[in-house]
Each structure stands twice: as C-alpha cells, then as structure tokens.
Amino acid sequence: MTSAEEAAGLHWRRSSYSDSSNGNDCVEVATAPPGVHVRDSKRPDDAHLTLAPSTWSAFLTFAARG
C-alpha cells in the first residue's frame, strides 16, 4: 500500500460501468510506475493498493467472466 501523499500526483479515473446514481461508490484506478494503483472512492485520502500490471490484467480477465 502507498500513502495519500504518494497518491497526490496520480490521475485517478472511474470505470464507465460505475453506477452513476451514486458516484461515490466506486473503485478508482490510476496507472503510473511502478504499476496500477487502486483506491476506494469513498476514502480517497486513505492508503491504496499498487498492483503489478500483470496482476491487474489477471484481475480484469477474471472479473470479465462474471
């Protein structure tokens, strides 16, 4: 996990599939070295996860099956 200070310079985005009726209930993603950063939109100042690109890709493949 990385700190909120490290997340300050990242460009966060939400999935186009996010429920627009409640825009705060989303997972946000930012791509920057060393990988893919993931955070809870309801708690943007908390720590976030940093995943290797291959791990993120495997997750997306798994989630798309659902």
mmCIF file of the N, C-alpha and C atoms, coordinates in Angstrom:
data_MODEL
# 
_entry.id   MODEL 
# 
loop_
_atom_site.group_PDB 
_atom_site.id 
_atom_site.type_symbol 
_atom_site.label_atom_id 
_atom_site.label_alt_id 
_atom_site.label_comp_id 
_atom_site.label_asym_id 
_atom_site.label_entity_id 
_atom_site.label_seq_id 
_atom_site.pdbx_PDB_ins_code 
_atom_site.Cartn_x 
_atom_site.Cartn_y 
_atom_site.Cartn_z 
_atom_site.occupancy 
_atom_site.B_iso_or_equiv 
_atom_site.pdbx_formal_charge 
_atom_site.auth_seq_id 
_atom_site.auth_comp_id 
_atom_site.auth_asym_id 
_atom_site.auth_atom_id 
_atom_site.pdbx_PDB_model_num 
ATOM 1   N N  . MET A 1 1  ? 0.839   -1.181  0.000   1.00 0.00 ? 1  MET A N  1 
ATOM 2   C CA . MET A 1 1  ? 0.000   0.000   0.000   1.00 0.00 ? 1  MET A CA 1 
ATOM 3   C C  . MET A 1 1  ? 0.880   1.239   0.000   1.00 0.00 ? 1  MET A C  1 
ATOM 4   N N  . THR A 1 2  ? 0.341   2.290   -0.546  1.00 0.00 ? 2  THR A N  1 
ATOM 5   C CA . THR A 1 2  ? 1.067   3.551   -0.567  1.00 0.00 ? 2  THR A CA 1 
ATOM 6   C C  . THR A 1 2  ? 0.244   4.623   0.130   1.00 0.00 ? 2  THR A C  1 
ATOM 7   N N  . SER A 1 3  ? 0.886   5.690   0.506   1.00 0.00 ? 3  SER A N  1 
ATOM 8   C CA . SER A 1 3  ? 0.236   6.728   1.295   1.00 0.00 ? 3  SER A CA 1 
ATOM 9   C C  . SER A 1 3  ? -0.532  7.721   0.426   1.00 0.00 ? 3  SER A C  1 
ATOM 10  N N  . ALA A 1 4  ? -1.353  8.523   1.110   1.00 0.00 ? 4  ALA A N  1 
ATOM 11  C CA . ALA A 1 4  ? -2.111  9.572   0.429   1.00 0.00 ? 4  ALA A CA 1 
ATOM 12  C C  . ALA A 1 4  ? -1.174  10.585  -0.199  1.00 0.00 ? 4  ALA A C  1 
ATOM 13  N N  . GLU A 1 5  ? -0.043  10.841  0.426   1.00 0.00 ? 5  GLU A N  1 
ATOM 14  C CA . GLU A 1 5  ? 0.928   11.792  -0.131  1.00 0.00 ? 5  GLU A CA 1 
ATOM 15  C C  . GLU A 1 5  ? 1.450   11.296  -1.467  1.00 0.00 ? 5  GLU A C  1 
ATOM 16  N N  . GLU A 1 6  ? 1.717   10.006  -1.571  1.00 0.00 ? 6  GLU A N  1 
ATOM 17  C CA . GLU A 1 6  ? 2.199   9.437   -2.828  1.00 0.00 ? 6  GLU A CA 1 
ATOM 18  C C  . GLU A 1 6  ? 1.107   9.441   -3.895  1.00 0.00 ? 6  GLU A C  1 
ATOM 19  N N  . ALA A 1 7  ? -0.155  9.396   -3.474  1.00 0.00 ? 7  ALA A N  1 
ATOM 20  C CA . ALA A 1 7  ? -1.274  9.355   -4.411  1.00 0.00 ? 7  ALA A CA 1 
ATOM 21  C C  . ALA A 1 7  ? -1.621  10.729  -4.968  1.00 0.00 ? 7  ALA A C  1 
ATOM 22  N N  . ALA A 1 8  ? -1.104  11.780  -4.348  1.00 0.00 ? 8  ALA A N  1 
ATOM 23  C CA . ALA A 1 8  ? -1.493  13.143  -4.721  1.00 0.00 ? 8  ALA A CA 1 
ATOM 24  C C  . ALA A 1 8  ? -1.232  13.459  -6.187  1.00 0.00 ? 8  ALA A C  1 
ATOM 25  N N  . GLY A 1 9  ? -0.157  12.953  -6.764  1.00 0.00 ? 9  GLY A N  1 
ATOM 26  C CA . GLY A 1 9  ? 0.180   13.277  -8.145  1.00 0.00 ? 9  GLY A CA 1 
ATOM 27  C C  . GLY A 1 9  ? -0.417  12.339  -9.173  1.00 0.00 ? 9  GLY A C  1 
ATOM 28  N N  . LEU A 1 10 ? -1.205  11.364  -8.737  1.00 0.00 ? 10 LEU A N  1 
ATOM 29  C CA . LEU A 1 10 ? -1.786  10.404  -9.668  1.00 0.00 ? 10 LEU A CA 1 
ATOM 30  C C  . LEU A 1 10 ? -3.069  10.945  -10.292 1.00 0.00 ? 10 LEU A C  1 
ATOM 31  N N  . HIS A 1 11 ? -3.337  10.522  -11.522 1.00 0.00 ? 11 HIS A N  1 
ATOM 32  C CA . HIS A 1 11 ? -4.577  10.897  -12.214 1.00 0.00 ? 11 HIS A CA 1 
ATOM 33  C C  . HIS A 1 11 ? -5.553  9.728   -12.061 1.00 0.00 ? 11 HIS A C  1 
ATOM 34  N N  . TRP A 1 12 ? -6.519  9.873   -11.166 1.00 0.00 ? 12 TRP A N  1 
ATOM 35  C CA . TRP A 1 12 ? -7.473  8.812   -10.862 1.00 0.00 ? 12 TRP A CA 1 
ATOM 36  C C  . TRP A 1 12 ? -8.651  8.857   -11.826 1.00 0.00 ? 12 TRP A C  1 
ATOM 37  N N  . ARG A 1 13 ? -9.163  7.677   -12.181 1.00 0.00 ? 13 ARG A N  1 
ATOM 38  C CA . ARG A 1 13 ? -10.344 7.600   -13.040 1.00 0.00 ? 13 ARG A CA 1 
ATOM 39  C C  . ARG A 1 13 ? -11.244 6.461   -12.562 1.00 0.00 ? 13 ARG A C  1 
ATOM 40  N N  . ARG A 1 14 ? -12.503 6.582   -12.929 1.00 0.00 ? 14 ARG A N  1 
ATOM 41  C CA . ARG A 1 14 ? -13.502 5.576   -12.562 1.00 0.00 ? 14 ARG A CA 1 
ATOM 42  C C  . ARG A 1 14 ? -13.966 4.851   -13.806 1.00 0.00 ? 14 ARG A C  1 
ATOM 43  N N  . SER A 1 15 ? -14.413 3.650   -13.618 1.00 0.00 ? 15 SER A N  1 
ATOM 44  C CA . SER A 1 15 ? -14.928 2.862   -14.721 1.00 0.00 ? 15 SER A CA 1 
ATOM 45  C C  . SER A 1 15 ? -16.180 3.499   -15.305 1.00 0.00 ? 15 SER A C  1 
ATOM 46  N N  . SER A 1 16 ? -16.327 3.392   -16.601 1.00 0.00 ? 16 SER A N  1 
ATOM 47  C CA . SER A 1 16 ? -17.547 3.869   -17.253 1.00 0.00 ? 16 SER A CA 1 
ATOM 48  C C  . SER A 1 16 ? -18.737 2.991   -16.858 1.00 0.00 ? 16 SER A C  1 
ATOM 49  N N  . TYR A 1 17 ? -18.478 1.840   -16.267 1.00 0.00 ? 17 TYR A N  1 
ATOM 50  C CA . TYR A 1 17 ? -19.532 0.940   -15.813 1.00 0.00 ? 17 TYR A CA 1 
ATOM 51  C C  . TYR A 1 17 ? -20.005 1.262   -14.399 1.00 0.00 ? 17 TYR A C  1 
ATOM 52  N N  . SER A 1 18 ? -19.395 2.254   -13.746 1.00 0.00 ? 18 SER A N  1 
ATOM 53  C CA . SER A 1 18 ? -19.796 2.620   -12.391 1.00 0.00 ? 18 SER A CA 1 
ATOM 54  C C  . SER A 1 18 ? -21.227 3.122   -12.390 1.00 0.00 ? 18 SER A C  1 
ATOM 55  N N  . ASP A 1 19 ? -21.938 2.839   -11.333 1.00 0.00 ? 19 ASP A N  1 
ATOM 56  C CA . ASP A 1 19 ? -23.330 3.263   -11.172 1.00 0.00 ? 19 ASP A CA 1 
ATOM 57  C C  . ASP A 1 19 ? -23.375 4.778   -11.031 1.00 0.00 ? 19 ASP A C  1 
ATOM 58  N N  . SER A 1 20 ? -23.940 5.453   -11.994 1.00 0.00 ? 20 SER A N  1 
ATOM 59  C CA . SER A 1 20 ? -23.968 6.913   -11.980 1.00 0.00 ? 20 SER A CA 1 
ATOM 60  C C  . SER A 1 20 ? -24.934 7.473   -10.940 1.00 0.00 ? 20 SER A C  1 
ATOM 61  N N  . SER A 1 21 ? -25.828 6.658   -10.389 1.00 0.00 ? 21 SER A N  1 
ATOM 62  C CA . SER A 1 21 ? -26.764 7.152   -9.385  1.00 0.00 ? 21 SER A CA 1 
ATOM 63  C C  . SER A 1 21 ? -26.078 7.430   -8.054  1.00 0.00 ? 21 SER A C  1 
ATOM 64  N N  . ASN A 1 22 ? -24.941 6.796   -7.817  1.00 0.00 ? 22 ASN A N  1 
ATOM 65  C CA . ASN A 1 22 ? -24.179 7.059   -6.599  1.00 0.00 ? 22 ASN A CA 1 
ATOM 66  C C  . ASN A 1 22 ? -22.705 7.039   -6.962  1.00 0.00 ? 22 ASN A C  1 
ATOM 67  N N  . GLY A 1 23 ? -22.212 8.136   -7.471  1.00 0.00 ? 23 GLY A N  1 
ATOM 68  C CA . GLY A 1 23 ? -20.862 8.234   -7.998  1.00 0.00 ? 23 GLY A CA 1 
ATOM 69  C C  . GLY A 1 23 ? -19.750 8.052   -6.993  1.00 0.00 ? 23 GLY A C  1 
ATOM 70  N N  . ASN A 1 24 ? -20.085 8.008   -5.702  1.00 0.00 ? 24 ASN A N  1 
ATOM 71  C CA . ASN A 1 24 ? -19.045 7.835   -4.693  1.00 0.00 ? 24 ASN A CA 1 
ATOM 72  C C  . ASN A 1 24 ? -18.785 6.385   -4.337  1.00 0.00 ? 24 ASN A C  1 
ATOM 73  N N  . ASP A 1 25 ? -19.566 5.450   -4.841  1.00 0.00 ? 25 ASP A N  1 
ATOM 74  C CA . ASP A 1 25 ? -19.378 4.035   -4.547  1.00 0.00 ? 25 ASP A CA 1 
ATOM 75  C C  . ASP A 1 25 ? -18.640 3.362   -5.681  1.00 0.00 ? 25 ASP A C  1 
ATOM 76  N N  . CYS A 1 26 ? -17.379 3.704   -5.833  1.00 0.00 ? 26 CYS A N  1 
ATOM 77  C CA . CYS A 1 26 ? -16.602 3.220   -6.965  1.00 0.00 ? 26 CYS A CA 1 
ATOM 78  C C  . CYS A 1 26 ? -15.197 2.831   -6.529  1.00 0.00 ? 26 CYS A C  1 
ATOM 79  N N  . VAL A 1 27 ? -14.587 2.066   -7.364  1.00 0.00 ? 27 VAL A N  1 
ATOM 80  C CA . VAL A 1 27 ? -13.156 1.824   -7.262  1.00 0.00 ? 27 VAL A CA 1 
ATOM 81  C C  . VAL A 1 27 ? -12.514 2.749   -8.285  1.00 0.00 ? 27 VAL A C  1 
ATOM 82  N N  . GLU A 1 28 ? -11.473 3.442   -7.890  1.00 0.00 ? 28 GLU A N  1 
ATOM 83  C CA . GLU A 1 28 ? -10.762 4.326   -8.807  1.00 0.00 ? 28 GLU A CA 1 
ATOM 84  C C  . GLU A 1 28 ? -9.395  3.721   -9.107  1.00 0.00 ? 28 GLU A C  1 
ATOM 85  N N  . VAL A 1 29 ? -8.916  3.977   -10.319 1.00 0.00 ? 29 VAL A N  1 
ATOM 86  C CA . VAL A 1 29 ? -7.660  3.398   -10.792 1.00 0.00 ? 29 VAL A CA 1 
ATOM 87  C C  . VAL A 1 29 ? -6.784  4.502   -11.371 1.00 0.00 ? 29 VAL A C  1 
ATOM 88  N N  . ALA A 1 30 ? -5.490  4.388   -11.127 1.00 0.00 ? 30 ALA A N  1 
ATOM 89  C CA . ALA A 1 30 ? -4.504  5.283   -11.729 1.00 0.00 ? 30 ALA A CA 1 
ATOM 90  C C  . ALA A 1 30 ? -3.329  4.427   -12.196 1.00 0.00 ? 30 ALA A C  1 
ATOM 91  N N  . THR A 1 31 ? -2.815  4.719   -13.375 1.00 0.00 ? 31 THR A N  1 
ATOM 92  C CA . THR A 1 31 ? -1.653  3.984   -13.863 1.00 0.00 ? 31 THR A CA 1 
ATOM 93  C C  . THR A 1 31 ? -0.439  4.900   -13.848 1.00 0.00 ? 31 THR A C  1 
ATOM 94  N N  . ALA A 1 32 ? 0.604   4.421   -13.221 1.00 0.00 ? 32 ALA A N  1 
ATOM 95  C CA . ALA A 1 32 ? 1.878   5.132   -13.125 1.00 0.00 ? 32 ALA A CA 1 
ATOM 96  C C  . ALA A 1 32 ? 2.881   4.162   -12.522 1.00 0.00 ? 32 ALA A C  1 
ATOM 97  N N  . PRO A 1 33 ? 4.141   4.340   -12.832 1.00 0.00 ? 33 PRO A N  1 
ATOM 98  C CA . PRO A 1 33 ? 5.134   3.437   -12.250 1.00 0.00 ? 33 PRO A CA 1 
ATOM 99  C C  . PRO A 1 33 ? 5.011   3.417   -10.727 1.00 0.00 ? 33 PRO A C  1 
ATOM 100 N N  . PRO A 1 34 ? 5.089   2.297   -10.106 1.00 0.00 ? 34 PRO A N  1 
ATOM 101 C CA . PRO A 1 34 ? 5.527   1.008   -10.625 1.00 0.00 ? 34 PRO A CA 1 
ATOM 102 C C  . PRO A 1 34 ? 4.419   0.101   -11.101 1.00 0.00 ? 34 PRO A C  1 
ATOM 103 N N  . GLY A 1 35 ? 3.160   0.577   -11.157 1.00 0.00 ? 35 GLY A N  1 
ATOM 104 C CA . GLY A 1 35 ? 2.098   -0.314  -11.589 1.00 0.00 ? 35 GLY A CA 1 
ATOM 105 C C  . GLY A 1 35 ? 0.757   0.364   -11.653 1.00 0.00 ? 35 GLY A C  1 
ATOM 106 N N  . VAL A 1 36 ? -0.278  -0.383  -11.301 1.00 0.00 ? 36 VAL A N  1 
ATOM 107 C CA . VAL A 1 36 ? -1.644  0.094   -11.322 1.00 0.00 ? 36 VAL A CA 1 
ATOM 108 C C  . VAL A 1 36 ? -2.070  0.348   -9.876  1.00 0.00 ? 36 VAL A C  1 
ATOM 109 N N  . HIS A 1 37 ? -2.546  1.550   -9.617  1.00 0.00 ? 37 HIS A N  1 
ATOM 110 C CA . HIS A 1 37 ? -2.937  1.953   -8.272  1.00 0.00 ? 37 HIS A CA 1 
ATOM 111 C C  . HIS A 1 37 ? -4.455  1.885   -8.167  1.00 0.00 ? 37 HIS A C  1 
ATOM 112 N N  . VAL A 1 38 ? -4.962  1.355   -7.061  1.00 0.00 ? 38 VAL A N  1 
ATOM 113 C CA . VAL A 1 38 ? -6.396  1.146   -6.873  1.00 0.00 ? 38 VAL A CA 1 
ATOM 114 C C  . VAL A 1 38 ? -6.785  1.702   -5.512  1.00 0.00 ? 38 VAL A C  1 
ATOM 115 N N  . ARG A 1 39 ? -7.902  2.481   -5.481  1.00 0.00 ? 39 ARG A N  1 
ATOM 116 C CA . ARG A 1 39 ? -8.375  3.013   -4.205  1.00 0.00 ? 39 ARG A CA 1 
ATOM 117 C C  . ARG A 1 39 ? -9.899  3.021   -4.154  1.00 0.00 ? 39 ARG A C  1 
ATOM 118 N N  . ASP A 1 40 ? -10.423 3.181   -2.959  1.00 0.00 ? 40 ASP A N  1 
ATOM 119 C CA . ASP A 1 40 ? -11.853 3.297   -2.708  1.00 0.00 ? 40 ASP A CA 1 
ATOM 120 C C  . ASP A 1 40 ? -12.234 4.765   -2.848  1.00 0.00 ? 40 ASP A C  1 
ATOM 121 N N  . SER A 1 41 ? -13.171 5.072   -3.720  1.00 0.00 ? 41 SER A N  1 
ATOM 122 C CA . SER A 1 41 ? -13.539 6.475   -3.955  1.00 0.00 ? 41 SER A CA 1 
ATOM 123 C C  . SER A 1 41 ? -14.154 7.125   -2.721  1.00 0.00 ? 41 SER A C  1 
ATOM 124 N N  . LYS A 1 42 ? -14.712 6.330   -1.817  1.00 0.00 ? 42 LYS A N  1 
ATOM 125 C CA . LYS A 1 42 ? -15.300 6.894   -0.605  1.00 0.00 ? 42 LYS A CA 1 
ATOM 126 C C  . LYS A 1 42 ? -14.222 7.339   0.388   1.00 0.00 ? 42 LYS A C  1 
ATOM 127 N N  . ARG A 1 43 ? -13.000 6.836   0.229   1.00 0.00 ? 43 ARG A N  1 
ATOM 128 C CA . ARG A 1 43 ? -11.922 7.151   1.163   1.00 0.00 ? 43 ARG A CA 1 
ATOM 129 C C  . ARG A 1 43 ? -10.643 7.495   0.399   1.00 0.00 ? 43 ARG A C  1 
ATOM 130 N N  . PRO A 1 44 ? -10.666 8.539   -0.402  1.00 0.00 ? 44 PRO A N  1 
ATOM 131 C CA . PRO A 1 44 ? -9.524  8.857   -1.269  1.00 0.00 ? 44 PRO A CA 1 
ATOM 132 C C  . PRO A 1 44 ? -8.251  9.257   -0.526  1.00 0.00 ? 44 PRO A C  1 
ATOM 133 N N  . ASP A 1 45 ? -8.373  9.661   0.722   1.00 0.00 ? 45 ASP A N  1 
ATOM 134 C CA . ASP A 1 45 ? -7.177  10.056  1.465   1.00 0.00 ? 45 ASP A CA 1 
ATOM 135 C C  . ASP A 1 45 ? -6.512  8.897   2.187   1.00 0.00 ? 45 ASP A C  1 
ATOM 136 N N  . ASP A 1 46 ? -7.148  7.732   2.174   1.00 0.00 ? 46 ASP A N  1 
ATOM 137 C CA . ASP A 1 46 ? -6.547  6.550   2.792   1.00 0.00 ? 46 ASP A CA 1 
ATOM 138 C C  . ASP A 1 46 ? -5.504  5.945   1.858   1.00 0.00 ? 46 ASP A C  1 
ATOM 139 N N  . ALA A 1 47 ? -4.770  5.000   2.367   1.00 0.00 ? 47 ALA A N  1 
ATOM 140 C CA . ALA A 1 47 ? -3.786  4.288   1.554   1.00 0.00 ? 47 ALA A CA 1 
ATOM 141 C C  . ALA A 1 47 ? -4.488  3.547   0.418   1.00 0.00 ? 47 ALA A C  1 
ATOM 142 N N  . HIS A 1 48 ? -3.740  3.235   -0.620  1.00 0.00 ? 48 HIS A N  1 
ATOM 143 C CA . HIS A 1 48 ? -4.301  2.489   -1.742  1.00 0.00 ? 48 HIS A CA 1 
ATOM 144 C C  . HIS A 1 48 ? -3.372  1.329   -2.085  1.00 0.00 ? 48 HIS A C  1 
ATOM 145 N N  . LEU A 1 49 ? -3.858  0.434   -2.906  1.00 0.00 ? 49 LEU A N  1 
ATOM 146 C CA . LEU A 1 49 ? -3.073  -0.713  -3.352  1.00 0.00 ? 49 LEU A CA 1 
ATOM 147 C C  . LEU A 1 49 ? -2.320  -0.372  -4.626  1.00 0.00 ? 49 LEU A C  1 
ATOM 148 N N  . THR A 1 50 ? -1.136  -0.911  -4.759  1.00 0.00 ? 50 THR A N  1 
ATOM 149 C CA . THR A 1 50 ? -0.388  -0.812  -6.011  1.00 0.00 ? 50 THR A CA 1 
ATOM 150 C C  . THR A 1 50 ? -0.157  -2.233  -6.496  1.00 0.00 ? 50 THR A C  1 
ATOM 151 N N  . LEU A 1 51 ? -0.650  -2.525  -7.686  1.00 0.00 ? 51 LEU A N  1 
ATOM 152 C CA . LEU A 1 51 ? -0.566  -3.867  -8.257  1.00 0.00 ? 51 LEU A CA 1 
ATOM 153 C C  . LEU A 1 51 ? 0.368   -3.872  -9.457  1.00 0.00 ? 51 LEU A C  1 
ATOM 154 N N  . ALA A 1 52 ? 1.032   -4.991  -9.641  1.00 0.00 ? 52 ALA A N  1 
ATOM 155 C CA . ALA A 1 52 ? 1.829   -5.175  -10.848 1.00 0.00 ? 52 ALA A CA 1 
ATOM 156 C C  . ALA A 1 52 ? 0.868   -5.195  -12.039 1.00 0.00 ? 52 ALA A C  1 
ATOM 157 N N  . PRO A 1 53 ? 1.291   -4.670  -13.184 1.00 0.00 ? 53 PRO A N  1 
ATOM 158 C CA . PRO A 1 53 ? 0.407   -4.686  -14.359 1.00 0.00 ? 53 PRO A CA 1 
ATOM 159 C C  . PRO A 1 53 ? -0.128  -6.085  -14.689 1.00 0.00 ? 53 PRO A C  1 
ATOM 160 N N  . SER A 1 54 ? 0.680   -7.109  -14.522 1.00 0.00 ? 54 SER A N  1 
ATOM 161 C CA . SER A 1 54 ? 0.224   -8.477  -14.823 1.00 0.00 ? 54 SER A CA 1 
ATOM 162 C C  . SER A 1 54 ? -0.862  -8.931  -13.849 1.00 0.00 ? 54 SER A C  1 
ATOM 163 N N  . THR A 1 55 ? -0.776  -8.509  -12.603 1.00 0.00 ? 55 THR A N  1 
ATOM 164 C CA . THR A 1 55 ? -1.800  -8.846  -11.607 1.00 0.00 ? 55 THR A CA 1 
ATOM 165 C C  . THR A 1 55 ? -3.105  -8.144  -11.937 1.00 0.00 ? 55 THR A C  1 
ATOM 166 N N  . TRP A 1 56 ? -3.031  -6.874  -12.310 1.00 0.00 ? 56 TRP A N  1 
ATOM 167 C CA . TRP A 1 56 ? -4.229  -6.121  -12.695 1.00 0.00 ? 56 TRP A CA 1 
ATOM 168 C C  . TRP A 1 56 ? -4.882  -6.758  -13.922 1.00 0.00 ? 56 TRP A C  1 
ATOM 169 N N  . SER A 1 57 ? -4.088  -7.136  -14.886 1.00 0.00 ? 57 SER A N  1 
ATOM 170 C CA . SER A 1 57 ? -4.607  -7.772  -16.096 1.00 0.00 ? 57 SER A CA 1 
ATOM 171 C C  . SER A 1 57 ? -5.317  -9.085  -15.763 1.00 0.00 ? 57 SER A C  1 
ATOM 172 N N  . ALA A 1 58 ? -4.720  -9.880  -14.886 1.00 0.00 ? 58 ALA A N  1 
ATOM 173 C CA . ALA A 1 58 ? -5.343  -11.142 -14.477 1.00 0.00 ? 58 ALA A CA 1 
ATOM 174 C C  . ALA A 1 58 ? -6.663  -10.881 -13.755 1.00 0.00 ? 58 ALA A C  1 
ATOM 175 N N  . PHE A 1 59 ? -6.706  -9.853  -12.912 1.00 0.00 ? 59 PHE A N  1 
ATOM 176 C CA . PHE A 1 59 ? -7.948  -9.499  -12.230 1.00 0.00 ? 59 PHE A CA 1 
ATOM 177 C C  . PHE A 1 59 ? -9.029  -9.103  -13.231 1.00 0.00 ? 59 PHE A C  1 
ATOM 178 N N  . LEU A 1 60 ? -8.691  -8.268  -14.206 1.00 0.00 ? 60 LEU A N  1 
ATOM 179 C CA . LEU A 1 60 ? -9.671  -7.838  -15.204 1.00 0.00 ? 60 LEU A CA 1 
ATOM 180 C C  . LEU A 1 60 ? -10.207 -9.019  -16.001 1.00 0.00 ? 60 LEU A C  1 
ATOM 181 N N  . THR A 1 61 ? -9.330  -9.943  -16.348 1.00 0.00 ? 61 THR A N  1 
ATOM 182 C CA . THR A 1 61 ? -9.761  -11.145 -17.075 1.00 0.00 ? 61 THR A CA 1 
ATOM 183 C C  . THR A 1 61 ? -10.751 -11.944 -16.232 1.00 0.00 ? 61 THR A C  1 
ATOM 184 N N  . PHE A 1 62 ? -10.433 -12.116 -14.944 1.00 0.00 ? 62 PHE A N  1 
ATOM 185 C CA . PHE A 1 62 ? -11.306 -12.835 -14.039 1.00 0.00 ? 62 PHE A CA 1 
ATOM 186 C C  . PHE A 1 62 ? -12.648 -12.115 -13.884 1.00 0.00 ? 62 PHE A C  1 
ATOM 187 N N  . ALA A 1 63 ? -12.620 -10.804 -13.668 1.00 0.00 ? 63 ALA A N  1 
ATOM 188 C CA . ALA A 1 63 ? -13.845 -10.029 -13.452 1.00 0.00 ? 63 ALA A CA 1 
ATOM 189 C C  . ALA A 1 63 ? -14.741 -10.020 -14.688 1.00 0.00 ? 63 ALA A C  1 
ATOM 190 N N  . ALA A 1 64 ? -14.154 -10.062 -15.862 1.00 0.00 ? 64 ALA A N  1 
ATOM 191 C CA . ALA A 1 64 ? -14.936 -10.025 -17.102 1.00 0.00 ? 64 ALA A CA 1 
ATOM 192 C C  . ALA A 1 64 ? -15.737 -11.308 -17.300 1.00 0.00 ? 64 ALA A C  1 
ATOM 193 N N  . ARG A 1 65 ? -15.310 -12.375 -16.670 1.00 0.00 ? 65 ARG A N  1 
ATOM 194 C CA . ARG A 1 65 ? -16.037 -13.651 -16.786 1.00 0.00 ? 65 ARG A CA 1 
ATOM 195 C C  . ARG A 1 65 ? -17.350 -13.628 -16.026 1.00 0.00 ? 65 ARG A C  1 
ATOM 196 N N  . GLY A 1 66 ? -17.432 -12.763 -14.990 1.00 0.00 ? 66 GLY A N  1 
ATOM 197 C CA . GLY A 1 66 ? -18.529 -12.742 -14.043 1.00 0.00 ? 66 GLY A CA 1 
ATOM 198 C C  . GLY A 1 66 ? -19.825 -12.375 -14.577 1.00 0.00 ? 66 GLY A C  1 
# 
